[in-house]
Amino acid sequence: MFIPRPRIQPAMPGIELVHLESSEAEAYWRAFLAGRTDVPSTDVKVHMDRYLSLPTEEQRTYFAFIESSRIVGTVRIAGASIGSFSLLPEARRRMRDAILLATGPILQGGTDRIVASFEDAYGPEFEALGFKESFSRVRMEAPAAKSDPPAVPMAHPEVTDVDAIVAFLMGVYEGHIEQQLGMHVGTEAEWREYVTGIWKGDSGGYLPRASWTSKDAAGLAGVALATEWMGSPLLAELGVRKDRRGQGLGRALVLATLGALADLAHDRLALYVTVGNDPAMALYQGLGFRQIGGRTVTAVREL
């Protein structure tokens, strides 16, 4: 049952924005899933449990769109960023109002730009309100399956490999399309925090037996790091040294990960790829990965 709460923004005709209460988490995430197809899991409990495990301060960044005392949409407002935007199909007539409500608190706080993440189905309304797409990513999945042993030497990463993996990934992404879009950038310390975070579970429970490194005389030649994210294995990182590209090493690393997951009784592997990264897209499609749901768009509104 909906309990009236202070409004975050004055109600539009028929719709208002309110803080999500933990007691309404199940209804909230059901609404989220009803309006999105680009999700890592369709299990309401997975989303609800993750939300309830967040610190209280972070939980307060989640808001619900309410119409006639019912949750009809979802959004997360953190700083000058909007995420987790979703509306029930029958509430999409209110999409413009919902976007305006979500941007209101950000504008009141003062900023020179708003960054929004949403599924491409919501793109036209965001564009009409001044948001311009910066980049987009798609989720892809393939069934876990055993294959012949790789023709290149591989081993599971060790914790002592962290510094080498940090330097390796920094080299892999240098000048990469994702850096041009503002991703995979940062200082060496920030990269170390990111890589150690994978071991610690920041990207989901680390799967050491499904993660691989390949070395040659020059050092690390390829790395694949797998985690369990939102109830499903995720290829968190895949990289091949620039001078070893085009030799089948990336393919071998992914096949080794798929085989290890099959041994661990997992049925699939997911990953995210940036639209425009054509070599990666071709590799994954050739290995049987298929897009799940729509594109996840990141867009910016300059003020």
C-alpha positions in Angstrom: 0.0 0.0 0.0 1.3 3.4 -0.9 2.1 5.7 2.1 2.1 9.4 1.2 5.5 11.0 1.5 6.9 14.5 0.9 7.1 15.4 -2.8 10.5 15.9 -4.2 9.1 18.0 -7.0 5.6 19.6 -7.4 3.4 17.0 -9.1 2.8 17.2 -12.8 -0.8 16.6 -13.7 -1.3 12.9 -12.6 2.4 12.1 -11.8 4.8 12.9 -9.0 8.3 12.1 -7.9 9.0 10.6 -4.4 11.8 8.9 -2.6 11.7 5.1 -2.8 10.8 3.5 0.5 12.5 0.1 1.2 9.0 -1.3 2.0 8.1 -0.7 -1.7 11.3 -2.2 -3.2 9.5 -5.2 -4.8 6.8 -3.0 -6.5 9.6 -0.6 -7.6 11.8 -3.2 -9.3 8.8 -4.9 -10.9 8.0 -1.6 -12.5 11.6 -1.2 -13.6 11.7 -4.6 -15.2 8.4 -4.0 -17.0 9.8 -1.0 -18.7 13.3 -2.3 -19.7 14.8 -5.0 -21.8 18.5 -4.2 -21.4 18.8 -5.7 -17.9 21.4 -8.2 -16.5 18.6 -10.2 -14.8 14.8 -10.4 -15.0 14.6 -11.8 -11.5 12.9 -9.2 -9.3 14.5 -10.6 -6.1 18.0 -10.1 -7.5 17.4 -6.4 -8.1 15.5 -6.0 -4.8 18.2 -7.7 -2.7 20.9 -5.6 -4.3 19.0 -2.4 -3.6 18.4 -3.5 0.1 22.0 -4.3 0.6 23.1 -0.7 -0.4 24.0 1.8 2.3 21.1 4.0 3.3 22.7 7.1 1.7 22.8 5.3 -1.6 19.3 3.9 -1.3 18.1 7.6 -1.0 19.2 8.2 -4.6 16.4 6.0 -5.9 13.0 7.6 -6.7 9.6 6.4 -7.8 7.2 8.0 -10.2 3.7 7.8 -8.7 0.4 8.0 -10.5 -2.9 7.4 -8.7 -1.0 6.2 -5.6 0.8 3.5 -7.7 4.4 3.2 -8.7 4.5 3.6 -12.5 8.2 4.3 -13.0 11.7 4.4 -11.6 14.7 6.6 -11.7 18.0 7.1 -9.8 19.2 10.6 -9.3 22.8 10.8 -8.1 24.6 14.2 -8.3 24.0 15.4 -11.9 23.3 11.9 -13.2 20.1 10.1 -14.0 19.9 6.3 -14.3 17.6 3.3 -13.8 15.0 5.2 -15.8 11.9 3.1 -16.6 8.2 3.5 -17.0 5.4 1.0 -17.2 4.1 0.6 -20.8 0.8 2.2 -19.9 2.6 5.2 -18.3 4.7 6.1 -21.2 2.3 8.9 -22.2 3.8 10.6 -19.1 7.4 10.2 -20.3 8.1 13.9 -20.9 6.7 14.8 -17.5 8.8 12.0 -15.9 12.0 13.3 -17.4 11.2 16.9 -16.4 10.6 15.7 -12.8 13.8 13.8 -12.7 15.9 16.7 -14.0 14.2 19.2 -11.6 16.3 18.4 -8.4 19.5 18.4 -10.5 18.7 21.8 -12.0 17.9 23.2 -8.5 21.3 22.0 -7.3 23.1 23.9 -10.0 25.1 22.2 -12.7 26.4 22.9 -16.2 25.4 19.4 -17.6 23.2 16.4 -16.9 24.2 12.9 -17.8 21.5 10.4 -18.3 21.5 6.6 -18.9 18.4 5.0 -20.4 17.3 2.3 -22.9 17.1 3.5 -26.5 13.3 3.1 -26.5 13.2 6.3 -24.4 15.7 8.2 -26.6 13.3 10.3 -28.6 11.8 12.0 -25.6 15.2 12.6 -24.0 16.4 14.0 -27.3 13.4 16.3 -27.5 14.4 17.7 -24.1 17.9 18.6 -25.2 19.9 15.4 -24.4 22.4 14.3 -27.0 23.7 10.7 -27.2 27.3 10.3 -26.3 27.7 6.6 -26.7 25.7 3.4 -26.2 26.4 -0.2 -25.1 24.6 -3.5 -25.7 24.4 -6.6 -23.5 25.3 -9.8 -25.3 25.0 -13.4 -24.1 26.3 -16.8 -25.2 25.7 -20.3 -23.8 28.5 -21.8 -21.8 30.0 -24.7 -23.6 33.2 -26.8 -23.5 35.6 -26.7 -26.4 39.0 -28.1 -27.3 41.8 -26.9 -25.1 43.3 -23.5 -26.3 46.4 -23.7 -28.5 48.1 -21.0 -26.4 49.3 -21.4 -22.9 47.0 -20.1 -20.2 46.7 -19.9 -16.4 44.4 -18.5 -13.9 45.4 -15.0 -12.6 47.0 -14.8 -9.2 46.6 -11.9 -6.8 50.3 -11.2 -7.3 49.5 -10.5 -11.0 47.5 -7.3 -10.0 50.3 -4.8 -10.8 51.0 -6.5 -14.1 47.3 -6.6 -15.1 47.0 -2.9 -14.2 49.9 -2.0 -16.5 48.6 -4.4 -19.1 45.0 -2.9 -19.2 46.3 0.6 -19.2 48.3 -0.3 -22.4 45.3 -2.1 -24.0 43.0 0.8 -23.6 45.5 3.5 -24.6 43.9 5.3 -27.6 41.0 2.8 -27.6 37.6 4.0 -28.8 36.3 3.7 -25.3 38.8 6.2 -24.0 37.7 8.6 -26.7 34.2 8.3 -25.2 35.5 8.9 -21.7 35.6 5.3 -20.5 38.6 3.3 -19.2 40.6 6.4 -18.3 42.3 7.3 -15.1 45.5 7.4 -13.2 47.5 4.3 -12.3 46.1 4.4 -8.8 42.6 4.6 -10.1 43.3 1.6 -12.4 44.7 -0.3 -9.5 41.6 0.4 -7.4 39.5 -0.8 -10.3 41.4 -4.1 -10.9 41.6 -4.9 -7.2 37.9 -4.1 -7.0 37.2 -7.0 -9.4 39.0 -9.3 -7.0 37.1 -7.9 -4.1 33.7 -8.2 -5.8 32.9 -4.6 -6.8 31.8 -6.0 -10.2 30.1 -9.1 -8.7 31.7 -12.2 -7.1 35.0 -12.8 -8.8 35.2 -16.2 -10.6 38.9 -17.1 -10.5 38.4 -20.5 -12.2 36.8 -18.8 -15.2 39.4 -16.1 -15.5 42.6 -16.4 -17.5 45.9 -14.9 -18.4 48.2 -15.7 -21.3 51.9 -14.8 -21.3 54.7 -14.8 -23.8 58.3 -13.7 -23.7 57.2 -10.0 -23.5 54.9 -10.6 -20.5 51.1 -10.6 -20.4 49.6 -11.0 -23.9 46.0 -11.5 -22.9 43.6 -11.3 -19.9 40.0 -12.4 -19.4 38.4 -11.6 -16.0 35.0 -13.1 -15.1 32.7 -12.2 -12.3 29.2 -13.2 -11.2 27.1 -10.1 -11.6 23.3 -10.0 -10.8 23.0 -13.7 -10.7 24.9 -14.5 -14.0 28.5 -14.8 -15.1 29.9 -11.6 -16.7 33.1 -11.1 -18.8 34.2 -8.0 -16.8 37.4 -7.5 -18.8 38.9 -8.9 -22.0 42.1 -7.5 -23.4 44.8 -8.5 -25.9 48.2 -6.7 -26.2 48.3 -4.6 -29.3 51.1 -6.6 -31.0 49.2 -9.9 -30.5 45.9 -8.8 -31.9 44.5 -10.6 -35.0 46.1 -13.9 -33.9 43.1 -15.5 -32.3 44.2 -14.9 -28.7 41.0 -13.0 -27.8 38.9 -15.8 -29.2 40.9 -18.4 -27.2 40.5 -16.5 -24.0 36.7 -16.3 -24.4 36.4 -19.9 -25.3 38.4 -20.9 -22.3 36.1 -18.8 -20.1 33.0 -20.4 -21.7 34.5 -23.9 -21.1 35.3 -23.1 -17.5 31.8 -21.8 -16.8 30.4 -25.0 -18.3 32.6 -27.0 -15.9 31.2 -24.9 -13.0 27.6 -25.6 -14.1 26.9 -22.1 -15.4 24.7 -22.0 -18.4 25.7 -18.7 -20.0 28.2 -15.8 -20.2 27.2 -12.2 -20.6 29.3 -9.1 -21.6 28.8 -5.5 -22.5 30.2 -4.0 -25.7 30.3 -0.4 -26.9 28.5 0.3 -30.1 31.2 1.3 -32.7 33.8 -1.2 -31.3 33.5 -3.2 -34.5 36.4 -5.6 -33.9 35.0 -6.7 -30.5 31.5 -7.0 -31.9 32.7 -9.2 -34.7 34.6 -11.4 -32.3 31.6 -11.9 -30.0 29.2 -12.5 -32.7 31.5 -15.1 -34.2 31.5 -16.9 -30.9 27.8 -17.1 -30.8 27.0 -14.0 -28.6 23.7 -12.4 -29.3 22.3 -9.0 -28.2 19.9 -9.1 -25.3 17.4 -6.2 -25.2 17.9 -2.7 -26.5 20.9 -0.4 -26.4 21.8 1.3 -23.1 22.4 4.9 -24.1 24.4 7.5 -22.3 23.4 11.0 -23.2 24.3 14.5 -22.1 22.3 17.7 -21.8 24.5 20.8 -21.7 23.1 23.7 -19.8 
